[in-house]
Protein backbone atom coordinates (compact mmCIF):
# COMPACT_ATOMS: atom_id res chain seq x y z
CA UNK A 1 0.00 0.00 0.00
CA UNK A 2 1.56 3.37 -1.03
CA UNK A 3 2.53 5.81 1.72
CA UNK A 4 0.30 8.92 1.70
CA UNK A 5 2.09 12.07 0.54
CA UNK A 6 2.92 14.69 3.15
CA UNK A 7 0.50 17.60 2.90
CA UNK A 8 1.70 20.81 1.38
CA UNK A 9 0.63 24.01 3.14
CA UNK A 10 -0.45 26.96 1.00
CA UNK A 11 -0.74 30.28 2.87
CA UNK A 12 -3.16 32.97 1.68
CA UNK A 13 -3.75 36.46 3.08
CA UNK A 14 -6.86 37.81 4.67
CA UNK A 15 -8.07 41.04 3.11
CA UNK A 16 -8.01 42.77 -0.24
CA UNK A 17 -5.89 40.35 -2.29
CA UNK A 18 -7.80 37.17 -1.49
CA UNK A 19 -10.89 37.74 -3.65
CA UNK A 20 -8.72 38.36 -6.72
CA UNK A 21 -6.43 35.44 -5.86
CA UNK A 22 -9.10 32.73 -5.59
CA UNK A 23 -9.89 32.50 -9.35
CA UNK A 24 -6.17 32.46 -10.14
CA UNK A 25 -5.64 29.69 -7.58
CA UNK A 26 -8.52 27.68 -9.01
CA UNK A 27 -7.04 27.78 -12.51
CA UNK A 28 -3.78 26.47 -11.03
CA UNK A 29 -5.63 23.61 -9.33
CA UNK A 30 -5.85 25.02 -5.79
CA UNK A 31 -9.50 25.03 -4.71
CA UNK A 32 -10.51 25.36 -1.03
CA UNK A 33 -13.26 23.43 0.69
CA UNK A 34 -16.71 25.07 0.87
CA UNK A 35 -16.19 26.10 4.50
CA UNK A 36 -13.45 28.48 3.42
CA UNK A 37 -16.09 30.79 1.91
CA UNK A 38 -18.32 30.79 5.02
CA UNK A 39 -17.94 34.27 6.59
CA UNK A 40 -18.93 32.86 9.99
CA UNK A 41 -16.18 30.22 9.89
CA UNK A 42 -13.33 31.26 12.18
CA UNK A 43 -11.03 28.39 11.23
CA UNK A 44 -7.56 29.24 9.99
CA UNK A 45 -6.78 25.92 8.28
CA UNK A 46 -8.84 24.39 5.47
CA UNK A 47 -8.84 21.34 3.26
CA UNK A 48 -8.68 21.67 -0.53
CA UNK A 49 -9.86 19.51 -3.40
CA UNK A 50 -6.33 18.09 -3.38
CA UNK A 51 -5.78 15.55 -0.63
CA UNK A 52 -2.11 16.48 -0.49
CA UNK A 53 -2.69 20.20 0.18
CA UNK A 54 -4.27 22.40 2.82
CA UNK A 55 -4.79 26.16 2.95
CA UNK A 56 -4.06 28.43 5.89
CA UNK A 57 -5.59 31.92 5.99
CA UNK A 58 -3.51 34.42 7.96
CA UNK A 59 -2.51 38.07 7.97
CA UNK A 60 -0.49 39.15 4.94
CA UNK A 61 2.68 39.80 6.94
CA UNK A 62 2.37 36.33 8.46
CA UNK A 63 2.10 34.67 5.03
CA UNK A 64 5.68 35.73 4.32
CA UNK A 65 6.88 34.54 7.74
CA UNK A 66 5.23 31.12 7.47
CA UNK A 67 6.70 30.54 4.00
CA UNK A 68 10.17 31.91 4.76
CA UNK A 69 10.51 29.63 7.80
CA UNK A 70 9.17 26.56 6.01
CA UNK A 71 5.92 26.22 7.98
CA UNK A 72 4.17 26.70 4.62
CA UNK A 73 5.74 25.80 1.30
CA UNK A 74 3.76 28.20 -0.91
CA UNK A 75 1.82 31.42 -0.46
CA UNK A 76 0.38 34.52 -2.07
CA UNK A 77 1.22 37.99 -0.78
CA UNK A 78 1.74 41.56 -1.96
CA UNK A 79 5.17 42.65 -3.09
CA UNK A 80 5.08 45.28 -0.32
CA UNK A 81 5.33 42.50 2.28
CA UNK A 82 8.15 40.78 0.38
CA UNK A 83 10.12 44.04 0.23
CA UNK A 84 9.46 44.89 3.88
CA UNK A 85 10.82 41.62 5.22
CA UNK A 86 13.40 40.76 2.54
CA UNK A 87 13.67 37.17 3.80
CA UNK A 88 16.61 35.28 2.27
CA UNK A 89 14.61 32.02 2.24
CA UNK A 90 11.72 33.52 0.29
CA UNK A 91 11.50 33.23 -3.49
CA UNK A 92 8.85 35.12 -5.48
CA UNK A 93 8.88 33.49 -8.94
CA UNK A 94 5.53 34.70 -10.34
CA UNK A 95 3.93 38.14 -10.54
CA UNK A 96 0.21 37.32 -10.46
CA UNK A 97 -0.79 40.73 -11.87
CA UNK A 98 -3.56 41.19 -9.28
CA UNK A 99 -3.97 43.28 -6.13
CA UNK A 100 -2.46 46.39 -7.70
CA UNK A 101 -1.86 49.42 -5.50
CA UNK A 102 1.08 51.56 -4.41
CA UNK A 103 3.05 52.42 -1.29
CA UNK A 104 3.10 56.19 -0.92
CA UNK A 105 3.97 59.06 1.37
CA UNK A 106 1.12 61.34 2.43
CA UNK A 107 0.63 64.33 4.69
CA UNK A 108 -2.11 66.76 5.67
CA UNK A 109 -3.20 68.94 2.76
CA UNK A 110 -2.88 71.94 5.07
CA UNK A 111 0.66 71.06 6.18
CA UNK A 112 3.41 73.27 4.72
CA UNK A 113 6.09 71.60 2.64
CA UNK A 114 9.01 70.11 4.58
CA UNK A 115 11.92 72.60 4.56
CA UNK A 116 14.66 71.73 2.08
CA UNK A 117 17.64 70.01 3.65
CA UNK A 118 15.71 68.43 6.54
CA UNK A 119 17.80 65.55 7.89
CA UNK A 120 15.30 63.97 10.28
CA UNK A 121 11.56 63.38 10.29
CA UNK A 122 8.96 61.21 11.99
CA UNK A 123 6.77 58.93 9.89
CA UNK A 124 3.86 56.70 10.92
CA UNK A 125 3.78 53.44 8.98
CA UNK A 126 3.26 49.70 8.96
CA UNK A 127 6.42 49.44 6.86
CA UNK A 128 9.34 50.69 8.98
CA UNK A 129 12.04 48.90 6.98
CA UNK A 130 10.84 50.06 3.56
CA UNK A 131 10.26 53.56 4.89
CA UNK A 132 13.66 53.86 6.54
CA UNK A 133 15.43 52.60 3.41
CA UNK A 134 13.54 55.01 1.18
CA UNK A 135 14.38 58.09 3.23
CA UNK A 136 17.94 56.93 3.91
CA UNK A 137 18.54 56.91 0.15
CA UNK A 138 17.63 60.61 0.24
CA UNK A 139 20.00 61.30 3.13
CA UNK A 140 17.15 61.62 5.65
CA UNK A 141 16.89 59.76 8.95
CA UNK A 142 13.30 58.60 9.39
CA UNK A 143 11.99 57.91 12.88
CA UNK A 144 9.31 55.30 12.11
CA UNK A 145 6.32 55.04 14.42
CA UNK A 146 4.88 51.56 13.85
CA UNK A 147 1.11 51.45 13.43
CA UNK A 148 -0.97 48.53 12.18
CA UNK A 149 -4.00 50.55 11.12
CA UNK A 150 -5.74 53.95 11.26
CA UNK A 151 -2.61 55.45 9.73
CA UNK A 152 -4.55 58.46 8.42
CA UNK A 153 -5.16 59.72 11.97
CA UNK A 154 -1.47 60.14 12.78
CA UNK A 155 -0.91 63.60 11.19
CA UNK A 156 -4.08 65.23 12.54
CA UNK A 157 -3.36 63.94 16.06
CA UNK A 158 0.26 65.06 16.01
CA UNK A 159 1.80 61.60 16.09
CA UNK A 160 3.73 62.14 12.84
CA UNK A 161 3.58 64.76 10.09
CA UNK A 162 3.80 62.15 7.36
CA UNK A 163 2.59 58.60 6.82
CA UNK A 164 3.69 55.82 4.50
CA UNK A 165 0.81 53.53 3.59
CA UNK A 166 -0.87 51.60 0.80
CA UNK A 167 -2.90 53.70 -1.62
CA UNK A 168 -5.36 52.41 -4.17
CA UNK A 169 -7.86 55.06 -5.24
CA UNK A 170 -6.71 57.77 -2.81
CA UNK A 171 -10.26 58.17 -1.50
CA UNK A 172 -9.37 57.34 2.11
CA UNK A 173 -6.56 59.89 2.11
CA UNK A 174 -8.85 62.60 0.76
CA UNK A 175 -11.58 61.83 3.29
CA UNK A 176 -9.05 62.31 6.08
CA UNK A 177 -7.63 65.56 4.73
CA UNK A 178 -4.41 64.04 3.39
CA UNK A 179 -2.63 64.34 0.07
CA UNK A 180 -0.28 61.86 -1.57
CA UNK A 181 3.11 63.50 -2.02
CA UNK A 182 5.39 60.73 -3.28
CA UNK A 183 5.09 57.18 -4.61
CA UNK A 184 7.64 54.75 -3.16
CA UNK A 185 6.69 51.42 -4.71
CA UNK A 186 4.18 49.96 -7.18
CA UNK A 187 2.70 46.77 -5.74
CA UNK A 188 1.10 43.61 -7.07
CA UNK A 189 0.46 40.17 -5.60
CA UNK A 190 3.13 37.50 -6.04
CA UNK A 191 3.31 33.76 -5.68
CA UNK A 192 5.96 33.04 -3.06
CA UNK A 193 7.67 29.75 -2.19
CA UNK A 194 10.16 28.53 0.35
CA UNK A 195 13.51 28.23 -1.44
CA UNK A 196 14.40 24.86 0.09
CA UNK A 197 10.96 23.43 -0.72
CA UNK A 198 11.21 24.67 -4.30
CA UNK A 199 14.50 22.79 -4.75
CA UNK A 200 13.49 19.56 -3.00
CA UNK A 201 9.71 19.17 -3.49
CA UNK A 202 8.56 18.53 -7.10
CA UNK A 203 4.97 19.47 -6.26
CA UNK A 204 6.09 23.01 -5.36
CA UNK A 205 7.86 23.37 -8.71
CA UNK A 206 4.72 22.08 -10.43
CA UNK A 207 2.61 24.72 -8.67
CA UNK A 208 5.02 27.44 -9.74
CA UNK A 209 4.76 26.22 -13.34
CA UNK A 210 0.93 26.19 -13.17
CA UNK A 211 0.72 29.74 -11.78
CA UNK A 212 3.33 30.96 -14.27
CA UNK A 213 1.38 29.42 -17.17
CA UNK A 214 -1.83 31.11 -16.01
CA UNK A 215 -0.11 34.49 -15.66
CA UNK A 216 1.36 34.08 -19.14
CA UNK A 217 -2.00 33.12 -20.65
CA UNK A 218 -3.70 36.16 -19.11
CA UNK A 219 -0.97 38.47 -20.37
CA UNK A 220 -1.26 37.02 -23.89
CA UNK A 221 -5.04 37.44 -23.77
CA UNK A 222 -4.73 41.07 -22.71
CA UNK A 223 -2.29 41.80 -25.52
CA UNK A 224 -4.60 40.14 -28.05
CA UNK A 225 -7.65 42.08 -26.85
C-alpha positions in Angstrom: 0.0 0.0 0.0 1.6 3.4 -1.0 2.5 5.8 1.7 0.3 8.9 1.7 2.1 12.1 0.5 2.9 14.7 3.1 0.5 17.6 2.9 1.7 20.8 1.4 0.6 24.0 3.1 -0.5 27.0 1.0 -0.7 30.3 2.9 -3.2 33.0 1.7 -3.7 36.5 3.1 -6.9 37.8 4.7 -8.1 41.0 3.1 -8.0 42.8 -0.2 -5.9 40.4 -2.3 -7.8 37.2 -1.5 -10.9 37.7 -3.6 -8.7 38.4 -6.7 -6.4 35.4 -5.9 -9.1 32.7 -5.6 -9.9 32.5 -9.4 -6.2 32.5 -10.1 -5.6 29.7 -7.6 -8.5 27.7 -9.0 -7.0 27.8 -12.5 -3.8 26.5 -11.0 -5.6 23.6 -9.3 -5.8 25.0 -5.8 -9.5 25.0 -4.7 -10.5 25.4 -1.0 -13.3 23.4 0.7 -16.7 25.1 0.9 -16.2 26.1 4.5 -13.5 28.5 3.4 -16.1 30.8 1.9 -18.3 30.8 5.0 -17.9 34.3 6.6 -18.9 32.9 10.0 -16.2 30.2 9.9 -13.3 31.3 12.2 -11.0 28.4 11.2 -7.6 29.2 10.0 -6.8 25.9 8.3 -8.8 24.4 5.5 -8.8 21.3 3.3 -8.7 21.7 -0.5 -9.9 19.5 -3.4 -6.3 18.1 -3.4 -5.8 15.6 -0.6 -2.1 16.5 -0.5 -2.7 20.2 0.2 -4.3 22.4 2.8 -4.8 26.2 3.0 -4.1 28.4 5.9 -5.6 31.9 6.0 -3.5 34.4 8.0 -2.5 38.1 8.0 -0.5 39.2 4.9 2.7 39.8 6.9 2.4 36.3 8.5 2.1 34.7 5.0 5.7 35.7 4.3 6.9 34.5 7.7 5.2 31.1 7.5 6.7 30.5 4.0 10.2 31.9 4.8 10.5 29.6 7.8 9.2 26.6 6.0 5.9 26.2 8.0 4.2 26.7 4.6 5.7 25.8 1.3 3.8 28.2 -0.9 1.8 31.4 -0.5 0.4 34.5 -2.1 1.2 38.0 -0.8 1.7 41.6 -2.0 5.2 42.6 -3.1 5.1 45.3 -0.3 5.3 42.5 2.3 8.1 40.8 0.4 10.1 44.0 0.2 9.5 44.9 3.9 10.8 41.6 5.2 13.4 40.8 2.5 13.7 37.2 3.8 16.6 35.3 2.3 14.6 32.0 2.2 11.7 33.5 0.3 11.5 33.2 -3.5 8.9 35.1 -5.5 8.9 33.5 -8.9 5.5 34.7 -10.3 3.9 38.1 -10.5 0.2 37.3 -10.5 -0.8 40.7 -11.9 -3.6 41.2 -9.3 -4.0 43.3 -6.1 -2.5 46.4 -7.7 -1.9 49.4 -5.5 1.1 51.6 -4.4 3.1 52.4 -1.3 3.1 56.2 -0.9 4.0 59.1 1.4 1.1 61.3 2.4 0.6 64.3 4.7 -2.1 66.8 5.7 -3.2 68.9 2.8 -2.9 71.9 5.1 0.7 71.1 6.2 3.4 73.3 4.7 6.1 71.6 2.6 9.0 70.1 4.6 11.9 72.6 4.6 14.7 71.7 2.1 17.6 70.0 3.7 15.7 68.4 6.5 17.8 65.5 7.9 15.3 64.0 10.3 11.6 63.4 10.3 9.0 61.2 12.0 6.8 58.9 9.9 3.9 56.7 10.9 3.8 53.4 9.0 3.3 49.7 9.0 6.4 49.4 6.9 9.3 50.7 9.0 12.0 48.9 7.0 10.8 50.1 3.6 10.3 53.6 4.9 13.7 53.9 6.5 15.4 52.6 3.4 13.5 55.0 1.2 14.4 58.1 3.2 17.9 56.9 3.9 18.5 56.9 0.2 17.6 60.6 0.2 20.0 61.3 3.1 17.2 61.6 5.7 16.9 59.8 8.9 13.3 58.6 9.4 12.0 57.9 12.9 9.3 55.3 12.1 6.3 55.0 14.4 4.9 51.6 13.9 1.1 51.4 13.4 -1.0 48.5 12.2 -4.0 50.6 11.1 -5.7 53.9 11.3 -2.6 55.5 9.7 -4.5 58.5 8.4 -5.2 59.7 12.0 -1.5 60.1 12.8 -0.9 63.6 11.2 -4.1 65.2 12.5 -3.4 63.9 16.1 0.3 65.1 16.0 1.8 61.6 16.1 3.7 62.1 12.8 3.6 64.8 10.1 3.8 62.1 7.4 2.6 58.6 6.8 3.7 55.8 4.5 0.8 53.5 3.6 -0.9 51.6 0.8 -2.9 53.7 -1.6 -5.4 52.4 -4.2 -7.9 55.1 -5.2 -6.7 57.8 -2.8 -10.3 58.2 -1.5 -9.4 57.3 2.1 -6.6 59.9 2.1 -8.9 62.6 0.8 -11.6 61.8 3.3 -9.1 62.3 6.1 -7.6 65.6 4.7 -4.4 64.0 3.4 -2.6 64.3 0.1 -0.3 61.9 -1.6 3.1 63.5 -2.0 5.4 60.7 -3.3 5.1 57.2 -4.6 7.6 54.7 -3.2 6.7 51.4 -4.7 4.2 50.0 -7.2 2.7 46.8 -5.7 1.1 43.6 -7.1 0.5 40.2 -5.6 3.1 37.5 -6.0 3.3 33.8 -5.7 6.0 33.0 -3.1 7.7 29.8 -2.2 10.2 28.5 0.4 13.5 28.2 -1.4 14.4 24.9 0.1 11.0 23.4 -0.7 11.2 24.7 -4.3 14.5 22.8 -4.7 13.5 19.6 -3.0 9.7 19.2 -3.5 8.6 18.5 -7.1 5.0 19.5 -6.3 6.1 23.0 -5.4 7.9 23.4 -8.7 4.7 22.1 -10.4 2.6 24.7 -8.7 5.0 27.4 -9.7 4.8 26.2 -13.3 0.9 26.2 -13.2 0.7 29.7 -11.8 3.3 31.0 -14.3 1.4 29.4 -17.2 -1.8 31.1 -16.0 -0.1 34.5 -15.7 1.4 34.1 -19.1 -2.0 33.1 -20.7 -3.7 36.2 -19.1 -1.0 38.5 -20.4 -1.3 37.0 -23.9 -5.0 37.4 -23.8 -4.7 41.1 -22.7 -2.3 41.8 -25.5 -4.6 40.1 -28.1 -7.7 42.1 -26.8 
